[in-house]
């Protein structure tokens, strides 16, 4: 599971872009690896205090970039 404990939002940049950058930076650094699970959209929303629609947008953008794969009713996982 990807660890979001070190994520801290800052003013000036939309939070969805900050979270996308956080995940991509983790991929480059090797702390986020192929097969790592992401929390559910609802869990991510609660964990980071963001709107559920924002969490949905993040997952959709990651899917469009082929960085994650989601199955209906199953976990979303990093695919590199």
C-alpha positions as CSV (number, residue, x, y, z in Angstrom):
1,X,0.0,0.0,0.0
2,X,1.3,3.4,-0.9
3,X,2.2,5.4,2.2
4,X,0.7,8.9,2.2
5,X,1.9,9.8,5.8
6,X,4.5,12.2,4.4
7,X,2.2,14.0,2.1
8,X,1.6,17.6,3.0
9,X,-0.5,19.9,0.8
10,X,0.7,23.4,0.2
11,X,-1.1,26.5,-1.0
12,X,-0.8,27.7,-4.6
13,X,-1.1,24.4,-6.5
14,X,-4.3,22.4,-6.9
15,X,-4.3,19.5,-4.4
16,X,-5.0,16.9,-7.1
17,X,-1.8,18.0,-8.9
18,X,0.2,17.8,-5.7
19,X,-1.0,14.2,-5.0
20,X,-0.2,13.2,-8.6
21,X,3.3,14.6,-8.2
22,X,3.7,12.8,-4.9
23,X,2.8,9.5,-6.4
24,X,5.0,10.1,-9.5
25,X,7.9,11.2,-7.4
26,X,7.5,8.0,-5.4
27,X,7.7,6.0,-8.6
28,X,10.9,7.8,-9.7
29,X,12.4,7.4,-6.2
30,X,11.5,3.7,-6.0
31,X,9.3,4.1,-2.9
32,X,6.3,3.3,-5.1
33,X,6.7,0.1,-7.0
34,X,4.9,-2.0,-9.6
35,X,2.0,-3.8,-7.9
36,X,1.7,-1.4,-4.9
37,X,-1.9,-0.9,-4.0
38,X,-3.6,2.4,-3.6
39,X,-6.2,3.0,-0.9
40,X,-9.8,3.1,-2.2
41,X,-11.0,6.4,-3.5
42,X,-13.1,6.8,-0.4
43,X,-10.3,5.9,1.9
44,X,-7.9,8.3,0.1
45,X,-10.5,11.1,0.4
46,X,-10.8,10.5,4.2
47,X,-7.1,10.0,4.7
48,X,-6.1,13.3,3.0
49,X,-9.2,15.3,3.8
50,X,-10.0,15.8,0.1
51,X,-13.3,15.8,-1.7
52,X,-14.2,12.3,-3.0
53,X,-14.5,13.8,-6.5
54,X,-10.9,14.9,-6.3
55,X,-9.8,11.4,-5.4
56,X,-11.8,10.1,-8.4
57,X,-10.1,12.6,-10.6
58,X,-6.6,11.6,-9.4
59,X,-7.3,7.9,-10.1
60,X,-8.7,8.7,-13.5
61,X,-5.7,10.8,-14.5
62,X,-3.3,8.0,-13.2
63,X,-5.3,5.5,-15.3
64,X,-5.1,7.7,-18.4
65,X,-1.3,7.8,-17.9
66,X,-1.2,4.0,-17.5
67,X,0.4,4.4,-14.1
68,X,-2.4,2.5,-12.3
69,X,-4.9,-0.2,-13.2
70,X,-8.3,-0.4,-11.5
71,X,-10.8,-3.3,-11.6
72,X,-14.4,-2.8,-10.7
73,X,-14.8,-3.7,-7.0
74,X,-11.0,-4.4,-6.7
75,X,-8.0,-2.5,-5.6
76,X,-6.2,-0.1,-7.8
77,X,-2.6,-1.0,-8.3
78,X,0.5,0.7,-9.7
79,X,1.4,-0.7,-13.1
80,X,4.9,0.3,-14.4
